[in-house]
């Protein structure tokens, strides 16, 4: 039996745009002042922020790993992603693991494939950090 990814996509990924708008990641604890994404709150007051918009279909980016399907593994993963000013994801970290390394790895790989219309601040494209929830539901046996 092949061990590559099957074309059974993760669910919950279509809520990416809403998740970005609602759950923007905050800056590091040692940063001066509160942040939204990569921008300090005082910068947001100056020029406003337009959130990134997903441009690629999300389902093909998140195939269900065959090994996880065979094992009946499922779970929720929360990722922290950095979307560049060019709309690419250049950094991904697992904030909350599914408990299955194969699913966490598939989510990280899939997130790196996503492309966005970048966030804009004061009209200019800008990099931003955001949180991205991914759901791999427990497979239902066909028996």
C-alpha positions in Angstrom: 0.0 0.0 0.0 1.5 3.4 -0.9 2.6 5.6 2.0 2.2 9.0 0.3 -0.5 11.5 1.2 -4.0 10.7 0.1 -6.3 13.3 -1.4 -8.5 13.3 1.6 -8.0 16.9 2.9 -8.1 18.1 6.4 -11.2 20.1 7.3 -11.5 23.4 9.1 -8.9 24.9 6.8 -11.4 27.0 4.9 -11.8 29.2 8.0 -8.2 30.4 7.5 -9.1 34.0 6.6 -11.5 34.3 9.6 -8.9 32.7 11.9 -6.3 35.2 10.7 -8.6 38.1 11.5 -9.7 36.9 14.8 -6.6 35.2 16.2 -3.7 37.2 15.2 -0.6 36.2 17.1 0.9 38.6 19.5 4.6 39.5 19.6 7.2 38.0 21.9 7.1 38.6 25.7 10.2 40.8 25.6 8.9 43.1 22.8 8.1 46.7 23.9 4.3 47.2 24.0 1.4 45.1 22.8 1.4 43.9 19.1 -1.0 42.6 16.6 0.8 40.4 14.1 4.2 42.1 13.5 2.8 45.7 14.2 2.7 47.5 17.5 -0.7 48.8 18.5 0.5 52.5 18.1 1.5 51.7 14.5 -2.0 50.3 13.8 -3.6 53.6 14.9 -1.4 55.5 12.4 -2.3 53.6 9.2 -4.7 50.8 9.7 -4.2 47.2 8.9 -5.8 45.1 6.1 -5.6 41.4 6.9 -4.0 38.9 4.4 -6.4 37.0 2.1 -5.9 33.4 1.2 -5.3 33.1 -2.6 -4.5 29.3 -3.0 -7.1 26.6 -2.4 -6.4 25.2 1.0 -7.6 21.7 0.6 -4.9 20.4 -1.7 -2.2 21.8 0.6 -3.4 19.7 3.5 -3.8 16.1 2.4 -4.4 13.5 5.1 -1.2 11.4 5.5 -1.9 7.8 4.5 -0.1 6.5 7.6 -2.4 8.6 9.8 -5.5 7.4 8.0 -4.3 3.7 8.3 -3.8 4.2 12.1 -7.1 6.1 12.5 -5.2 9.1 13.9 -6.9 12.5 14.0 -6.5 15.8 15.9 -6.4 19.5 16.0 -3.2 21.5 15.4 -2.7 25.2 16.0 0.1 26.8 14.0 1.8 30.2 14.2 2.7 31.4 10.7 4.5 34.4 9.3 3.1 35.7 6.1 5.6 37.8 4.3 5.0 41.1 2.5 5.1 39.0 -0.7 2.3 36.7 0.6 4.4 33.6 1.2 4.6 31.7 4.5 8.2 31.7 5.5 8.0 30.6 9.1 5.7 28.0 10.8 5.7 26.8 14.4 3.4 24.3 16.1 1.6 26.1 19.0 -0.6 23.2 19.9 0.1 19.6 18.7 -2.4 17.1 17.6 -0.5 14.4 19.6 0.5 12.8 16.3 3.9 13.8 14.8 2.8 12.7 11.3 -0.3 15.1 11.4 1.7 18.0 12.9 4.3 17.6 10.1 1.6 17.4 7.4 0.1 20.6 8.8 3.4 22.4 8.8 4.2 21.3 5.3 0.8 22.4 4.1 1.0 25.8 5.7 4.2 26.5 3.8 2.4 25.9 0.5 -0.3 28.5 1.1 -0.2 31.8 -0.7 -1.9 35.0 0.4 -2.6 38.5 -0.8 -0.4 40.1 1.8 -1.5 42.2 4.7 -1.3 45.9 4.2 -0.4 48.6 6.6 -0.9 52.2 5.5 -1.4 50.9 2.0 1.9 49.1 1.8 2.4 45.3 1.9 3.7 44.1 5.3 4.7 40.9 7.0 2.4 39.6 9.7 2.3 36.7 12.2 -1.0 34.9 12.5 -2.4 31.7 14.1 -3.8 29.0 11.8 -6.0 26.2 13.1 -5.9 22.9 11.2 -8.3 20.0 11.8 -7.7 16.3 10.8 -10.9 14.6 12.0 -10.6 11.0 13.2 -11.2 8.9 10.1 -14.5 6.9 10.0 -14.0 3.2 9.1 -15.9 2.1 6.0 -16.7 -1.3 7.6 
